[in-house]
Amino acid sequence: MAKPELEFFDVNRANWEPVRELEGLYKKLLSRDPETGNWTGMTRFDPGTDTTPLGAQEHDFWEEIIIVEGSLHDLTLNETFTKAMYACRPPGMRHGPWVSPDGCITFEVCSYDTRG
């Protein structure tokens, strides 16, 4: 099985689900392959959201992200990333934590394919 075939649809109709571990952080799942766990979605940071309580992140999957709107300030790198900036992170790459003073929305593709 693979991700489902989906023609264009209004992503605004999909619900933002709160991330339990942190107030002000939300995920929106757009597509998921139940066999591989690969998924496509969005993340929203409300203005002022600070992910310091979650610490730096490290995943066992490839993560590709583009900032759709707003900005994220990486507290480890002391660098701000803004709209239309892109990241491609291999499994095991540490990143974050971040703060989003004005809020941020990202589009993400996450894959357990070890070939990248």
N, C-alpha and C positions, 0 to 999 in steps of 0.2 A: 504494500500500500504506500501511497505517497500523500503529500498534502492534497486536499481536495481541489478540484478545478473550480475556480471562482471567476466569474465575469465581473466587471467593474461594479462596485457597490459603494454606497455612502458610508465611509468609516465613522462618520459622526453618529450613526445609528447603533454602533457597537458600544457597549458600556465600559467605562473606566472602572477597574476594580482596584480598591485600595491595597497597597502592599502592607500587610499586617505589621511588619517590623518597624515601619517609619511613617509617621503622620506627614501628609503632604506629598506622598509618592504614590503614583498610580500606574497600572499596566492595562493595556488593551490588547487582547489576543486577536489577531486577524486570521491566522491560519496555523495549523499544527498537524504534523505527521505523527499519529499515535504509535507507530512502530519504532521510528527512530528518535522521536522526541524533538526533532527539528521544528522550529517555529518562527513565525514572523509576527511582529507586533509593534506597539508603540509604548513609550514611557512618558509620563507627564510629571514634572516637578512643579509644585505650586511655588509662587514667589516666596523666597526665604527658606526653602527646603534645604536642609543640611544633612548629608548622609554620613557625617562623622560617626554617629553611633553604630553604623554598620561596618565601619572600618574600610580598608582597602579591599577590593573585590578580586577574586580569582575564580575562573570557571573551567570546567572540563569540556567546553565547546568553543567553536569559533564564533565570534561576535562581530557583526558589522553594523555600524551605527552612523546615521546622518542626522544632524540637528536640523529639524524642520522649522522651529522658531525658538527665539529666546537664546539663552546662553547658560553654560556650565563653567564654573571656576574649579579647576582641579587643585585641591589643597596640597597635594604632594608635589606636583610640578610647579605650583604657583603660576598657572597659565589659564587664561580664559579662552574657551572655545565657543564659537558663535554660529549663527544660522548658516547652513550649507557646508559646514565642516564635517569631515568624514573620518571614521576610525575603523580599522580592521585589526581585531585582536585575536591572536592564536590562543589555543587552550593554555592555561597556566600563566598568562600575562597579567601581572598585578596592575590595577588601575583604581583611581579615586583615592580617598573620598572627595566628594564635590559639594559645592554650595551653589544654589541658583538664586541670586538676589532678585531677579525679575521674572523667574519662571522659565520653563523650557519644555519643549516636546521633541522627542526623538523617534525615529523610525528604525527598527532593529530587525536583523535577520540572524538567527542563531542556529548553528549546525554542528552536529556531532560527527560530521565527516572529517576524519583525521587527515585527509589529503589537502584540506583547505579549500 
